[in-house]
Amino acid sequence: MVKFYKMHSLGNDFMVLDAVTEACSLTEDQIPQWADRNEGIGFDQLLIIAPPQQPDADFHYQIFNADGSESEQCGNGTRCVALLARQLNLSAKKQLIWNSKGGRIHTRLMADRNPIVVETMLPAPSLDPDDVPFVSAAATNTDRLTVDGIEVEVTAVSTGNPHGVVLVNNVSNLDVATLGRQLSTHSAFPNQANIGFCQVVDRGFIRLRVYERGVGETRACGTGASAAVVAAHSRGLVNEKVKISLPGGKLRIHWSGPGQPITMAGGATLVYTGEVDLKE
């Protein structure tokens, strides 16, 4: 048996495993079984805190989607693992360095806040279509994709994992499940992508819904919120500091432009702990 931790950030929920103090060897079928909300634990992603693989990092950070596929990055998840590392006494440091498949992440625990806020610094995003990857006729990061005979303009952004951002007039009346799935699996995204539907309310405020590959629509997505700000900022629609409203709550994003990292601040919550049998 191994202990797991059910956590969430803005309703984006996770099963977290501590592979620093416990051995965690998973089989291919276990993650989808655990992710099932009717017969399992239920979560959007499985997160693993592991020993560092580089000497200047504090931890290695792995992310698996509900369907078992591995993801490169998870912004909301960074806040959960940072909080859990403190609660499990894996580190007494307020500022931590995490290596992930999608790059290096810095987290800062703002323990003087109540509730506790965690600030995450993600690597500089990329609008290069090759980095997403994104295949467009004009070899640019923006193109009109056709789904069910309808053209949808999509801006591709890499925030460590692939995103497509669609600017809309109103996010509340969209069929995110259907349109998100069609765009996520479109041939323009060879590795599939997370699709964000972004409504710019004003220069400091965005409403957003996100369809995550391998999961479906989630209540929040940190890297998706970051991608939305990057896409809107690159068009001159928003300021450097933006509040993002997602179905699960609000995030604050700061991005000052090309080549600069993204800073994201929000909360995290430990819901409960339990045990699973890794041999089953």
Secondary structure, 3 states (H helix, E strand, C coil): CEEEEEEEECCEEEEEEECCCCCCCCCCCHHHHHHCCCCCCCCCEEEEEECCCCCCCCEEEEEEECCCCEECCCHHHHHHHHHHHHHCCCCCCCEEEEEECCEEEEEEEECCCCCCEEEEEECCCECCHHHCCCCCCCCCCEEEEEECCEEEEEEEEECCCEEEEEECCCCCCCCHHHHHHHHHCCCCCCCCCEEEEEEEEECCEEEEEEEECCCEEECCCHHHHHHHHHHHHHCCCCCCEEEEEECCEEEEEECCCCCCCEEEEEECEEEEEEEECCCC
